[in-house]
Amino acid sequence: MSRHTLLICTGATFPFDQLFEVILASQDILLFLHQNLQITSVRVQYGPSSESGTKFKRCLSNIDAKLLKKVDISGFGMTDKMAAEISASSIVISHAGTGTILDTLRSTPAPQLIVIPNSVLMHGHQDEIAKALENRGCLISVKELNEKEILKSLESLSSKNFAPLPERKRLADLIDYEAGTLYT
């Protein structure tokens, strides 16, 4: 894998197949990734469900063959090598799960991160996390899962200066930061 890789993460606990379905169904998104962002490989983490794997294969079969010659698209269900997948990517588009966000932001080198909160999850916690970290400049949060919003976020990558997560030296600082009680 190269740093010309886009990683799409749907998470491990709750299926979020719509994330990869919207991206893979859009020739405009895939062309923009290749032509404007020099993406040559797309890796899709579709989660543990065999139904999700079937949906991924269906999406793959609907992509124009000419485009597949320019962009290699592959997928996997679960892996214990997620940290390597993240660090090998230049861009990650993910659900807004806290674990995936933190793993991505802590990766060296950290890929550019776009998150899309899964609105069906209870209490909108993914949206809260995404907004807080977007306000800190760490990532881009997409408000709605659709082609137009994803394209808009991809277009803004070149002008975005991402801020790293601040390093914490003490366990208490890390706990305060993760709990959202420490903001500087």
N, C-alpha and C positions, 0 to 999 in steps of 0.2 A: 504494500500500500504506500501511497505517496501523500505528500501534503497537498495534493490536488484532489482530495477526497472530501465528499460530503457524507456525513453520517446522520442517518435519521433514526432517532431513538423513540420508541413508543412506550417504553417502560416494561416492567416485569410483573407488576401486580394487577393492574387494571388494563384491559385491552383498549388501545387507542388507534385502531386500524385506520380510521379516517385520516390520520396524519399522513401516512404513506400513500393512501389511496388518492388524496387530493394532489399530492406532489407528483406521483407517477402518472396520473391521468392527464397532467398538463404538459403538453408539448412546449408551451411558452416558458414554463418554469425550467424544464430540462434544457431547452435551448439557451436560455439566459445563463444558467449555471455553466454550461460548456463555453459559450461564446464570450460572455462578459467576466466570468469568474474563473475561467480555465479549469473547471472541474472535469476530470477524466474518469472518475470513479464515484459511484454512489453505493454506499453500504446501508442496508435497511435492517435494523434490529426490530423484528416484528413481534417479539414476545414468545411466551411459552405455548400459546394455543395453536393446535394443529389447524383450526379454522383460520387463524391469522396467516399461517403459512400458505394455506390454499388461496386466500385473498391476495397475498403477495404474488404468487405465481400467476394468478389471473391478471393482475395489473401488469406484470412483466410481459405477458403474452400479447397485451394490447398496445405496447409501445412500438412505434415505427422502427422498422429494421435498420433504416439508415441512421437513425439516432443512436441505436444500440451499438453501431460500429464506432461512434465517437465517444460514447460514455458507457463504461462497463457498469452494469447494475447487478448487484448480488445482495443476498439477504441471509439472515440467520435468526434462529429463535432465541436461544439463550447462550451465553458464553461466560466463562470465568476469566476471560481476557478483555473485558470491556474497557479497562484502563488503556490497554494498548490500542484498541479500536479508536478511542477518543483522541489519544495523543498522535495517532497517525492521520488525523483529519484536520483539514484547514477550516471547515465549517461544520457545526453540529446544529441540526434542527431537531428539537426535542419536545416531548411533553414537558410540563413544568414541574416535574417531580423533584423534590429537594435533593435526593441522592444523586440523580443525574446532573442536576445543575452544579452541585458542589464538586462532583467528580470532574466535570468539564472545566469549571473555573480554576480548579487546583491542578489541572494537567499542565505538564511542561513539555513543549510550549502549549499554551492554552489556545484552543481553536476559537474562532468567532462563534458566538452562541446566540441562536434564535430560539425562543421557547413559545409554545402555544399551549396555554392552560386547557386542561380537559374539563369542560364546563359541567359534565355530568357527575363529577365527584362532589361529595358532600361538603357543604360550607364554603365552597370556592377558595379553598386554601391554596391551590396552585396559582390562582390569579393574584392573591395577596403576595405570595412569594415573588412571583414574576414582576409585579409592579414595584416592589421594594428594591429588587436588584436592578431593575431598569432605571429607577431613579438614581441609583448609585453609579450608573454608567457601566455596569458589568455585562449587560446583555440587552438584546432587543426582545420585547414581548409583543407578540402578534395578538391583536384583540379578537379577531374572528378567524376561524379556520376556513379559509377560502383562497382560491387562486390569486385574486387581486391583492389580498393582504400579504400573502407570502411573497409575491413578486415585489411588492413595495418594500418589504423588509430586506429582501435580497439586494435591491437597488441601493438601499441606504448603507450597506456594509462598507463600501469604499470610502464613505465620508465619516464613518464612525470611529472614534478613538475609544476603545474599550478600557475600562479601569479594572485592575486586578482586585481580587479580594484582599483586604488588608491582612497581613500576617499577624498571628497572635502567638505570643510567647508563653503565656500561662494558661493552664487548663481552665481557670475561671474566666479568662478573657474569651477563650474559644466558646465556652458554654454560653456566656452572655451574648456573644455575637450570633451564635446559631439560634438562640432564643429570641433574638431581635431586640434585646434590651441595651445593647451597646452599639452606637451608631458611628463612632469615629475611630 
